[in-house]
Amino acid sequence: MRASWDFNNNGDSTNSEMVNPVINGEEFHLVDTGPFPQRYSHNCGEGPALTSTSSRMYAFHRGTGRQIHINTYNGSSWSGWRGTGSGTLTSSPAAVAWTDRNGAARIDVFANGGEDMSGISTVFWQSSWDGGATFSPWTPIPGGGNLTAAPAVTAKEGTLYLFGRGTNGRLYSRTLVPVWNQQFGEYEYNWTSWAQRTTDWMNSAPAAANYRNDQVQVWYTRTDLHPYQVWWSDTTGSWAGPAQPGGSVGNIIGAMGLMQWNDRFEVYGRGTDQRTYYKWYSSSWSNWTLLSQLSAIKSGLASAYFGGHSHLIARAAGGNLVWSPPIYTAWQNLGGIAI
């Protein structure tokens, strides 16, 4: 059997994350009770991934063949979409470009693999050590882990942080941590176990980013469509939240784009009107502001800081990827077809 998912809101996906599973072409109408995985899509509200280094920006999406594709921006032009390697993935990707404790520049990409009839799947992982030119084969992350939405990832000071929505709808995290190997004179990397971070139900896939070299921020929405934040602080050595940010509450559909720009933390989200909104934190939170020059989109957002500016990507109504270059310029077509 092959399970897939589709929106169920009288044919309109505008304001709903509720879905019915489609198994072997037959739609199963499930009531709004019972196990979490049977009621929420494996890929609703997800979006493409975007990450950057000082010299390159990397966009990722899942294509119609259910493989992950990469497009690289060098500051003046995009390379064009190409696959990162064979593998059938069932979620949008999460990606981070970072430098590990051994000084190696790398790109790590995560996505969910084969799903069962309830939309539960295992997290898979691949890495590039040559600036995205080649990638290792997709492999399950050690220790496993079953998620019901696309993962989120970020890295800070040589440690990678991975997040996901568990089968009970709660936020979970695990880290890829460096351990010094005296014999070989370098760091080895080991995965910690999954740990539950919240007790509330997530309506969207999570998003993650760093802030001020002290915090790891994770954002998601609940069924009320309001955004919530959970964060790790090096200063306190503990997790905090979930909490609603200040300013206007907002109603956001799907995964959000997060990024730090200098000392400012920025959040981008798709409203119930399918338009792009953003808010920011400097000394206090702003209200949500409509980016009126950006037309409607059909996915969550991804954002990255590159070349001194904010960059956004999303999926357009036709399934193609679109990019908003500095400064919030109207969407430009990047081609490709994302699912």
Secondary structure, DSSP 8 states (H G I E B T S, - for coil): --EEEEE-STT--SS--BEEEEETTEE----S-S-GGGTB-SSTT---EEEE-SS-EEEEEE-TTS-EEEEEE-SS-B---EESSS---SS--EEEEEE-TTS-EEEEEEEEEEE-TTS-EEEEEEEESSTTS-----EE-TT--EESS--EEEEETTEEEEEEE-TTS-EEEEEEEEEEETTTTEEEEEE---EE--SS--SS--EEEEETTTEEEEEEE-TT--EEEEEEETTTTEEEEEE--SS----EEEEEEEEEETTEEEEEEEETTS-EEEEEESSSB---EE-TTS---SS--EEEEETTEEEEEEE-TTS-EEEE-TTT---EEEE----
